[in-house]
Amino acid sequence: MSSGNKAEDVKAQLPMLRNIAGAATPPEPTVAGTRKTSGTSGEVYEVQQDYAYPDRVVHAYTTLVKEGGVWKVQAFNINAQMKAVSAEPSV
């Protein structure tokens, strides 16, 4: 994690993120987008990865900053979107 994060705050958030993503081994992610910016405050790299589960798609957004030549996680966000359940025709 980047120096802008407090370790205790990060640890407190991890169980909630695990509940959203699920405890099972995730499927292979698809990279949905990336962006790298450079400015007076340094370099920032953002990536969105989507994980397609049978019942939902989990969107993971990660923001990294370059500190001392090393990329470190500055922010991480997870959103889950439930898939529509298709109704089977009744017989």
C-alpha positions in Angstrom: 0.0 0.0 0.0 1.1 3.6 -0.6 2.4 5.7 2.2 -0.9 7.7 2.1 -2.8 4.7 3.6 -2.9 3.6 7.2 -2.3 -0.1 7.7 -5.1 -0.4 10.3 -7.6 1.3 8.0 -6.7 -1.1 5.2 -7.0 -4.2 7.4 -10.4 -3.1 8.6 -11.7 -2.9 5.0 -10.4 -6.2 3.8 -13.2 -8.4 5.3 -15.9 -6.3 3.6 -14.1 -6.5 0.3 -13.8 -10.3 0.7 -17.6 -10.5 1.3 -18.3 -8.7 -1.9 -15.9 -10.6 -4.0 -16.5 -14.0 -2.4 -14.1 -16.5 -0.8 -13.9 -18.9 -3.8 -11.1 -18.8 -6.2 -11.9 -16.0 -8.6 -12.2 -16.6 -12.3 -9.6 -15.1 -14.7 -10.1 -11.3 -14.9 -10.7 -9.4 -18.0 -8.9 -6.0 -18.2 -11.7 -3.5 -19.0 -9.6 -0.4 -19.0 -6.3 1.2 -18.0 -5.1 4.8 -17.7 -1.7 6.2 -16.8 -1.2 9.8 -15.9 1.9 11.9 -15.0 1.9 15.2 -13.4 3.6 17.4 -10.9 2.4 15.2 -8.0 3.8 12.1 -9.7 2.7 9.1 -11.7 -0.7 7.3 -11.3 -1.8 4.1 -13.0 -5.4 3.0 -12.9 -6.8 -0.4 -14.0 -10.3 -1.9 -14.0 -10.6 -5.7 -14.0 -13.9 -7.6 -14.4 -14.4 -11.0 -12.9 -17.3 -12.9 -14.4 -18.9 -15.3 -11.9 -22.0 -17.4 -12.8 -24.3 -15.1 -10.8 -22.5 -11.8 -10.8 -19.7 -9.7 -12.4 -17.3 -8.2 -9.9 -15.6 -4.9 -11.1 -12.3 -4.2 -9.4 -10.8 -0.8 -9.7 -7.2 -0.3 -8.6 -5.3 3.0 -8.4 -1.5 2.7 -8.1 1.0 5.5 -7.4 4.8 5.4 -8.0 6.7 6.0 -4.8 10.5 5.7 -4.8 10.4 4.0 -8.2 8.0 1.3 -7.0 4.3 1.1 -7.9 2.1 0.9 -4.7 -1.6 0.5 -4.3 -3.2 3.9 -3.4 -6.9 2.9 -3.6 -8.9 -0.2 -4.3 -12.7 -0.5 -5.0 -14.9 -3.4 -5.7 -18.5 -3.4 -7.0 -20.6 -6.4 -7.7 -23.3 -6.4 -10.4 -25.8 -9.3 -10.2 -26.6 -11.0 -13.4 -30.3 -11.3 -14.5 -31.9 -14.6 -13.8 -33.5 -16.0 -16.9 -36.9 -17.5 -16.4 -37.1 -21.0 -17.7 -40.3 -21.7 -19.7 -42.8 -23.8 -17.7 -44.0 -27.0 -19.1 
